[in-house]
Amino acid sequence: MNKEKCCTISCEKPLDQDYWDAQYKANSTGWDLGCVSPPIQSYINALTNKEQAILIPGCGNTHEAEYLLQKGFSNVTVIDIAPTLVEILKQRFKVNPNIRIVLGDFFEHQGKYDLILEQTFFCALPPWMRQKYIWKMHQLLNTNGILAGVLFNKEFESGPPFGGNQKEYEHLFKNAFELTSIETACNSVLPRANCELAFKFKKNNEVVVTLYSIEGITCKGCKEIVIQKFSEINSILNVSMNNTFTSILIVSKTEIQLTELQSIIANDGNYKITKL
């Protein structure tokens, strides 16, 4: 999939704190399974280190965190942007010292984790934020840290949730992570059967993952030209631009000087690139 337009909802109704808080105030949480996701439950059951630092972003009602605590894990952090939800979680887990509940924007969160669990967070973000997601996940993981969970393997007419497919995900995460495994989940709940990919990606510690904002690109053709030019730089391993032509993710063996990137596109139009 490579849709070169912004999703209608992400443009007309920003998926911000007010949006998500309203969903919890209205109890409009149809995406909530009411229990731990079976593929993630199976993954948790195979974990042996109960003291590893675990993060669940966009945690929602956090059935996964509850299951981790039941299994004896002692260093769990969950983060969500919705104040109503976070207050409910703080009350639910107020006597449990093994969980830290954070109200905030995931992309501003600071910390280091051995494992980050993905369950309906990626698909809740507007697709133009996917490059930023990869950049932030790489930042938050410790050396040899793992990002694991489920991703939708289907398209939706609108969202959230926003879908995708395996080929797209493999390109997005390539080189920033070692794609240890990604396959159709064999134990999804019935409504999601054959529509989920269970995955495990290991952080690549040998690369530099950098996110840039870019201005002036207005079409798919211009996007492909810029990607091709950057890809020809010897130390660059992967280049990915978002579907609104506003940010670009570069995975490289060494850090690329901003002046070099700017000079490469200087003659192609009024393009401007800035490191984030």
C-alpha atoms as a printed R data frame, in Angstrom:
    type eleno elety resid chain resno       x       y      z
1   ATOM     1    CA   MET     A     1   0.000   0.000  0.000
2   ATOM     2    CA   ASN     A     2   1.226   3.486 -0.806
3   ATOM     3    CA   LYS     A     3  -1.656   5.925 -0.553
4   ATOM     4    CA   GLU     A     4  -0.421   9.391 -1.363
5   ATOM     5    CA   LYS     A     5  -3.090  11.339  0.425
6   ATOM     6    CA   CYS     A     6  -3.909  12.240  3.973
7   ATOM     7    CA   CYS     A     7  -6.689  10.298  5.659
8   ATOM     8    CA   THR     A     8  -9.946  12.247  5.860
9   ATOM     9    CA   ILE     A     9 -10.396  11.889  9.595
10  ATOM    10    CA   SER     A    10  -6.831  12.808 10.456
11  ATOM    11    CA   CYS     A    11  -7.309  16.076  8.546
12  ATOM    12    CA   GLU     A    12 -10.849  17.078  9.462
13  ATOM    13    CA   LYS     A    13 -10.836  15.823 13.048
14  ATOM    14    CA   PRO     A    14  -7.390  15.886 14.682
15  ATOM    15    CA   LEU     A    15  -6.698  12.726 16.658
16  ATOM    16    CA   ASP     A    16  -5.473  14.703 19.642
17  ATOM    17    CA   GLN     A    17  -5.949  14.561 23.403
18  ATOM    18    CA   ASP     A    18  -9.478  16.012 23.219
19  ATOM    19    CA   TYR     A    19 -10.521  13.424 20.637
20  ATOM    20    CA   TRP     A    20  -9.293  10.424 22.609
21  ATOM    21    CA   ASP     A    21 -10.486  11.742 25.965
22  ATOM    22    CA   ALA     A    22 -13.956  12.160 24.487
23  ATOM    23    CA   GLN     A    23 -13.961   8.495 23.451
24  ATOM    24    CA   TYR     A    24 -13.382   7.386 27.041
25  ATOM    25    CA   LYS     A    25 -15.852   9.872 28.491
26  ATOM    26    CA   ALA     A    26 -18.492   8.513 26.114
27  ATOM    27    CA   ASN     A    27 -17.322   4.918 26.622
28  ATOM    28    CA   SER     A    28 -16.900   4.668 22.842
29  ATOM    29    CA   THR     A    29 -14.139   2.095 22.894
30  ATOM    30    CA   GLY     A    30 -15.301  -0.449 20.368
31  ATOM    31    CA   TRP     A    31 -11.703  -1.427 19.629
32  ATOM    32    CA   ASP     A    32 -11.286  -2.750 23.189
33  ATOM    33    CA   LEU     A    33 -11.301  -6.559 23.289
34  ATOM    34    CA   GLY     A    34 -12.094  -6.625 27.000
35  ATOM    35    CA   CYS     A    35  -9.132  -8.915 27.591
36  ATOM    36    CA   VAL     A    36  -5.478  -9.329 26.697
37  ATOM    37    CA   SER     A    37  -4.902  -9.800 22.959
38  ATOM    38    CA   PRO     A    38  -4.283 -13.560 22.437
39  ATOM    39    CA   PRO     A    39  -1.148 -13.130 20.246
40  ATOM    40    CA   ILE     A    40   0.370 -10.820 22.858
41  ATOM    41    CA   GLN     A    41  -0.689 -13.156 25.653
42  ATOM    42    CA   SER     A    42   1.205 -15.975 23.923
43  ATOM    43    CA   TYR     A    43   4.241 -13.734 23.539
44  ATOM    44    CA   ILE     A    44   4.157 -12.731 27.221
45  ATOM    45    CA   ASN     A    45   3.858 -16.383 28.279
46  ATOM    46    CA   ALA     A    46   7.204 -17.091 26.606
47  ATOM    47    CA   LEU     A    47   9.060 -14.300 28.427
48  ATOM    48    CA   THR     A    48  11.328 -15.312 31.304
49  ATOM    49    CA   ASN     A    49  12.857 -12.067 32.578
50  ATOM    50    CA   LYS     A    50  10.195 -10.666 34.905
51  ATOM    51    CA   GLU     A    51  12.293  -7.604 35.775
52  ATOM    52    CA   GLN     A    52  12.798  -6.210 32.271
53  ATOM    53    CA   ALA     A    53  11.544  -2.684 31.659
54  ATOM    54    CA   ILE     A    54   8.349  -2.860 29.582
55  ATOM    55    CA   LEU     A    55   6.417  -0.006 27.968
56  ATOM    56    CA   ILE     A    56   2.900  -0.105 26.526
57  ATOM    57    CA   PRO     A    57   2.153   3.084 24.545
58  ATOM    58    CA   GLY     A    58  -1.390   4.218 23.847
59  ATOM    59    CA   CYS     A    59  -2.301   1.687 26.502
60  ATOM    60    CA   GLY     A    60  -6.084   2.105 26.581
61  ATOM    61    CA   ASN     A    61  -7.690  -0.065 29.246
62  ATOM    62    CA   THR     A    62  -4.355  -1.884 29.364
63  ATOM    63    CA   HIS     A    63  -5.437  -5.504 29.642
64  ATOM    64    CA   GLU     A    64  -1.908  -6.415 28.515
65  ATOM    65    CA   ALA     A    65  -0.362  -4.608 31.488
66  ATOM    66    CA   GLU     A    66  -2.812  -6.268 33.843
67  ATOM    67    CA   TYR     A    67  -1.815  -9.656 32.469
68  ATOM    68    CA   LEU     A    68   1.892  -8.822 32.844
69  ATOM    69    CA   LEU     A    69   1.325  -7.964 36.501
70  ATOM    70    CA   GLN     A    70  -0.594 -11.192 37.059
71  ATOM    71    CA   LYS     A    71   2.368 -13.089 35.607
72  ATOM    72    CA   GLY     A    72   4.767 -11.425 38.047
73  ATOM    73    CA   PHE     A    73   6.397  -8.719 35.916
74  ATOM    74    CA   SER     A    74   7.658  -5.920 38.129
75  ATOM    75    CA   ASN     A    75   8.674  -3.032 35.850
76  ATOM    76    CA   VAL     A    76   5.725  -2.050 33.667
77  ATOM    77    CA   THR     A    77   5.062   1.461 32.323
78  ATOM    78    CA   VAL     A    78   1.918   2.459 30.433
79  ATOM    79    CA   ILE     A    79   1.265   5.790 28.757
80  ATOM    80    CA   ASP     A    80  -1.846   7.336 27.272
81  ATOM    81    CA   ILE     A    81  -2.891  10.821 26.236
82  ATOM    82    CA   ALA     A    82  -6.451  10.671 27.598
83  ATOM    83    CA   PRO     A    83  -6.791  12.155 31.138
84  ATOM    84    CA   THR     A    84 -10.111  10.421 31.846
85  ATOM    85    CA   LEU     A    85  -8.618   7.028 31.094
86  ATOM    86    CA   VAL     A    86  -5.395   7.648 33.014
87  ATOM    87    CA   GLU     A    87  -7.320   8.625 36.144
88  ATOM    88    CA   ILE     A    88  -9.302   5.378 35.912
89  ATOM    89    CA   LEU     A    89  -6.087   3.373 35.579
90  ATOM    90    CA   LYS     A    90  -4.463   5.118 38.515
91  ATOM    91    CA   GLN     A    91  -7.392   4.177 40.684
92  ATOM    92    CA   ARG     A    92  -7.428   0.591 39.415
93  ATOM    93    CA   PHE     A    93  -3.731   0.012 40.083
94  ATOM    94    CA   LYS     A    94  -3.195   2.386 43.018
95  ATOM    95    CA   VAL     A    95  -1.928  -0.333 45.365
96  ATOM    96    CA   ASN     A    96   0.374  -1.990 42.833
97  ATOM    97    CA   PRO     A    97   3.969  -0.678 42.910
98  ATOM    98    CA   ASN     A    98   4.995  -2.622 39.802
99  ATOM    99    CA   ILE     A    99   3.225  -0.381 37.310
100 ATOM   100    CA   ARG     A   100   3.851   3.240 36.402
101 ATOM   101    CA   ILE     A   101   0.970   5.078 34.742
102 ATOM   102    CA   VAL     A   102   1.883   8.126 32.679
103 ATOM   103    CA   LEU     A   103  -0.415  10.798 31.255
104 ATOM   104    CA   GLY     A   104   1.271  12.295 28.243
105 ATOM   105    CA   ASP     A   105   2.186  12.373 24.596
106 ATOM   106    CA   PHE     A   106   4.131   9.263 23.638
107 ATOM   107    CA   PHE     A   107   6.320  11.260 21.261
108 ATOM   108    CA   GLU     A   108   7.503  13.454 24.133
109 ATOM   109    CA   HIS     A   109   8.072  10.542 26.509
110 ATOM   110    CA   GLN     A   110  11.585   9.943 27.827
111 ATOM   111    CA   GLY     A   111  12.956   6.649 29.066
112 ATOM   112    CA   LYS     A   112  14.676   3.409 28.109
113 ATOM   113    CA   TYR     A   113  12.953   0.066 27.788
114 ATOM   114    CA   ASP     A   114  13.899  -3.523 27.084
115 ATOM   115    CA   LEU     A   115  10.529  -4.326 25.531
116 ATOM   116    CA   ILE     A   116   7.764  -2.217 24.002
117 ATOM   117    CA   LEU     A   117   4.441  -3.929 23.340
118 ATOM   118    CA   GLU     A   118   2.365  -2.760 20.374
119 ATOM   119    CA   GLN     A   119  -1.384  -3.258 20.613
120 ATOM   120    CA   THR     A   120  -3.677  -0.887 18.658
121 ATOM   121    CA   PHE     A   121  -1.376   2.142 19.095
122 ATOM   122    CA   PHE     A   122   0.227   2.121 15.650
123 ATOM   123    CA   CYS     A   123  -3.156   1.752 13.941
124 ATOM   124    CA   ALA     A   124  -4.659   4.592 16.006
125 ATOM   125    CA   LEU     A   125  -2.115   7.083 14.708
126 ATOM   126    CA   PRO     A   126  -2.806   8.899 11.437
127 ATOM   127    CA   PRO     A   127  -0.588   7.300  8.776
128 ATOM   128    CA   TRP     A   128   1.474  10.460  8.288
129 ATOM   129    CA   MET     A   129   2.960   9.797 11.750
130 ATOM   130    CA   ARG     A   130   4.365   6.340 10.980
131 ATOM   131    CA   GLN     A   131   7.911   7.519 10.257
132 ATOM   132    CA   LYS     A   132   7.856   9.402 13.551
133 ATOM   133    CA   TYR     A   133   6.659   6.228 15.309
134 ATOM   134    CA   ILE     A   134   9.676   4.261 14.087
135 ATOM   135    CA   TRP     A   135  12.073   7.055 15.013
136 ATOM   136    CA   LYS     A   136  10.662   7.302 18.554
137 ATOM   137    CA   MET     A   137  10.558   3.545 19.116
138 ATOM   138    CA   HIS     A   138  14.225   3.313 18.149
139 ATOM   139    CA   GLN     A   139  15.019   6.074 20.649
140 ATOM   140    CA   LEU     A   140  13.159   4.490 23.542
141 ATOM   141    CA   LEU     A   141  14.550   0.977 23.261
142 ATOM   142    CA   ASN     A   142  17.664  -0.129 25.104
143 ATOM   143    CA   THR     A   143  20.503  -1.855 23.286
144 ATOM   144    CA   ASN     A   144  19.040  -5.025 21.737
145 ATOM   145    CA   GLY     A   145  15.580  -3.890 22.845
146 ATOM   146    CA   ILE     A   146  12.500  -5.534 21.337
147 ATOM   147    CA   LEU     A   147   9.360  -4.068 19.788
148 ATOM   148    CA   ALA     A   148   6.676  -6.748 19.583
149 ATOM   149    CA   GLY     A   149   2.937  -7.109 19.213
150 ATOM   150    CA   VAL     A   150   0.353  -7.021 16.459
151 ATOM   151    CA   LEU     A   151  -0.338  -4.885 13.385
152 ATOM   152    CA   PHE     A   152  -3.413  -4.918 11.176
153 ATOM   153    CA   ASN     A   153  -2.938  -6.706  7.867
154 ATOM   154    CA   LYS     A   154  -5.926  -5.135  6.119
155 ATOM   155    CA   GLU     A   155  -7.092  -1.814  4.716
156 ATOM   156    CA   PHE     A   156  -9.833   0.391  6.169
157 ATOM   157    CA   GLU     A   157 -11.845   2.971  4.255
158 ATOM   158    CA   SER     A   158 -11.294   5.483  7.051
159 ATOM   159    CA   GLY     A   159  -9.999   5.471 10.575
160 ATOM   160    CA   PRO     A   160  -8.997   5.066 13.241
161 ATOM   161    CA   PRO     A   161  -8.034   2.287 13.024
162 ATOM   162    CA   PHE     A   162  -5.793   2.789 10.017
163 ATOM   163    CA   GLY     A   163  -4.610  -0.334  8.268
164 ATOM   164    CA   GLY     A   164  -1.705  -1.484  6.180
165 ATOM   165    CA   ASN     A   165   0.050  -4.589  4.949
166 ATOM   166    CA   GLN     A   166   3.163  -6.631  5.558
167 ATOM   167    CA   LYS     A   167   5.132  -5.267  2.610
168 ATOM   168    CA   GLU     A   168   4.560  -1.696  3.759
169 ATOM   169    CA   TYR     A   169   5.599  -2.476  7.331
170 ATOM   170    CA   GLU     A   170   8.739  -4.295  6.243
171 ATOM   171    CA   HIS     A   171   9.833  -1.266  4.224
172 ATOM   172    CA   LEU     A   172   9.047   1.158  7.050
173 ATOM   173    CA   PHE     A   173  11.005  -0.739  9.702
174 ATOM   174    CA   LYS     A   174  13.804  -2.022  7.464
175 ATOM   175    CA   ASN     A   175  17.346  -1.472  8.765
176 ATOM   176    CA   ALA     A   176  16.208   0.498 11.815
177 ATOM   177    CA   PHE     A   177  15.173  -2.882 13.221
178 ATOM   178    CA   GLU     A   178  16.054  -6.498 12.636
179 ATOM   179    CA   LEU     A   179  12.769  -8.014 11.477
180 ATOM   180    CA   THR     A   180  13.039 -11.141 13.592
181 ATOM   181    CA   SER     A   181   9.547 -12.357 12.739
182 ATOM   182    CA   ILE     A   182   6.359 -11.071 11.117
183 ATOM   183    CA   GLU     A   183   3.561 -13.437 10.155
184 ATOM   184    CA   THR     A   184  -0.193 -13.835 10.254
185 ATOM   185    CA   ALA     A   185  -1.271 -14.375 13.845
186 ATOM   186    CA   CYS     A   186  -2.663 -17.870 14.343
187 ATOM   187    CA   ASN     A   187  -4.674 -17.100 17.483
188 ATOM   188    CA   SER     A   188  -6.408 -13.764 16.910
189 ATOM   189    CA   VAL     A   189  -9.900 -13.212 18.270
190 ATOM   190    CA   LEU     A   190 -12.531 -14.220 15.704
191 ATOM   191    CA   PRO     A   191 -13.367 -10.688 14.423
192 ATOM   192    CA   ARG     A   192  -9.671 -10.144 13.663
193 ATOM   193    CA   ALA     A   193  -8.875 -13.624 12.328
194 ATOM   194    CA   ASN     A   194  -6.409 -13.524  9.422
195 ATOM   195    CA   CYS     A   195  -6.253  -9.729  9.742
196 ATOM   196    CA   GLU     A   196  -3.415  -9.414 12.265
197 ATOM   197    CA   LEU     A   197   0.323  -9.776 11.881
198 ATOM   198    CA   ALA     A   198   2.199 -10.925 14.963
199 ATOM   199    CA   PHE     A   199   5.682  -9.443 14.896
200 ATOM   200    CA   LYS     A   200   8.920  -9.188 16.816
201 ATOM   201    CA   PHE     A   201  11.508  -6.591 15.783
202 ATOM   202    CA   LYS     A   202  14.900  -6.132 17.412
203 ATOM   203    CA   LYS     A   203  16.517  -2.703 17.584
204 ATOM   204    CA   ASN     A   204  19.475  -2.289 15.241
205 ATOM   205    CA   ASN     A   205  22.154  -0.649 17.355
206 ATOM   206    CA   GLU     A   206  24.578  -0.240 14.461
207 ATOM   207    CA   VAL     A   207  22.645   2.504 12.675
208 ATOM   208    CA   VAL     A   208  21.623   6.131 13.072
209 ATOM   209    CA   VAL     A   209  17.877   6.748 12.766
210 ATOM   210    CA   THR     A   210  17.035  10.375 12.052
211 ATOM   211    CA   LEU     A   211  13.735  12.133 11.404
212 ATOM   212    CA   TYR     A   212  13.536  15.307  9.333
213 ATOM   213    CA   SER     A   213  10.781  17.694  8.384
214 ATOM   214    CA   ILE     A   214  10.694  18.570  4.707
215 ATOM   215    CA   GLU     A   215   8.922  21.427  2.948
216 ATOM   216    CA   GLY     A   216   8.015  22.103 -0.667
217 ATOM   217    CA   ILE     A   217   7.141  18.614 -1.949
218 ATOM   218    CA   THR     A   218   3.639  18.474 -3.386
219 ATOM   219    CA   CYS     A   219   3.375  15.259 -5.417
220 ATOM   220    CA   LYS     A   220   4.359  11.617 -5.520
221 ATOM   221    CA   GLY     A   221   6.811  12.196 -8.372
222 ATOM   222    CA   CYS     A   222   8.784  14.801 -6.412
223 ATOM   223    CA   LYS     A   223   8.746  12.506 -3.402
224 ATOM   224    CA   GLU     A   224  10.241   9.624 -5.377
225 ATOM   225    CA   ILE     A   225  12.970  11.848 -6.832
226 ATOM   226    CA   VAL     A   226  14.061  13.034 -3.372
227 ATOM   227    CA   ILE     A   227  13.993   9.484 -1.965
228 ATOM   228    CA   GLN     A   228  16.090   8.237 -4.885
229 ATOM   229    CA   LYS     A   229  18.691  10.991 -4.489
230 ATOM   230    CA   PHE     A   230  19.064  10.409 -0.762
231 ATOM   231    CA   SER     A   231  19.216   6.639 -1.258
232 ATOM   232    CA   GLU     A   232  22.260   7.086 -3.474
233 ATOM   233    CA   ILE     A   233  24.315   8.427 -0.553
234 ATOM   234    CA   ASN     A   234  26.741   5.636  0.290
235 ATOM   235    CA   SER     A   235  26.035   5.339  4.020
236 ATOM   236    CA   ILE     A   236  22.235   5.570  3.793
237 ATOM   237    CA   LEU     A   237  20.420   2.230  4.178
238 ATOM   238    CA   ASN     A   238  16.755   3.206  4.020
239 ATOM   239    CA   VAL     A   239  14.706   6.300  3.216
240 ATOM   240    CA   SER     A   240  10.992   6.660  3.904
241 ATOM   241    CA   MET     A   241   8.764   9.712  3.435
242 ATOM   242    CA   ASN     A   242   5.311  10.063  4.949
243 ATOM   243    CA   ASN     A   243   2.129  10.278  2.893
244 ATOM   244    CA   THR     A   244   1.693  14.024  3.354
245 ATOM   245    CA   PHE     A   245   5.250  14.767  2.114
246 ATOM   246    CA   THR     A   246   6.120  16.558  5.379
247 ATOM   247    CA   SER     A   247   8.601  14.261  7.105
248 ATOM   248    CA   ILE     A   248  11.331  11.880  6.030
249 ATOM   249    CA   LEU     A   249  13.025   9.085  7.967
250 ATOM   250    CA   ILE     A   250  16.620   8.195  7.155
251 ATOM   251    CA   VAL     A   251  18.441   5.113  8.453
252 ATOM   252    CA   SER     A   252  22.182   5.329  7.911
253 ATOM   253    CA   LYS     A   253  25.476   3.769  8.950
254 ATOM   254    CA   THR     A   254  26.741   7.163 10.113
255 ATOM   255    CA   GLU     A   255  25.097  10.505 10.738
256 ATOM   256    CA   ILE     A   256  24.481  12.493  7.567
257 ATOM   257    CA   GLN     A   257  25.229  16.197  7.677
258 ATOM   258    CA   LEU     A   258  22.146  18.337  7.158
259 ATOM   259    CA   THR     A   259  24.070  20.569  4.754
260 ATOM   260    CA   GLU     A   260  24.744  17.556  2.517
261 ATOM   261    CA   LEU     A   261  21.075  16.630  2.360
262 ATOM   262    CA   GLN     A   262  20.042  20.210  1.650
263 ATOM   263    CA   SER     A   263  22.609  20.591 -1.112
264 ATOM   264    CA   ILE     A   264  21.344  17.447 -2.854
265 ATOM   265    CA   ILE     A   265  17.829  18.863 -3.225
266 ATOM   266    CA   ALA     A   266  18.789  22.527 -3.625
267 ATOM   267    CA   ASN     A   267  18.175  22.545 -7.381
268 ATOM   268    CA   ASP     A   268  14.927  20.591 -7.375
269 ATOM   269    CA   GLY     A   269  12.608  23.357 -6.174
270 ATOM   270    CA   ASN     A   270  11.901  25.278 -3.017
271 ATOM   271    CA   TYR     A   271  12.651  22.280 -0.838
272 ATOM   272    CA   LYS     A   272  13.824  22.716  2.724
273 ATOM   273    CA   ILE     A   273  14.883  19.954  5.085
274 ATOM   274    CA   THR     A   274  15.244  20.347  8.854
275 ATOM   275    CA   LYS     A   275  16.368  17.840 11.464
276 ATOM   276    CA   LEU     A   276  13.813  17.128 14.188
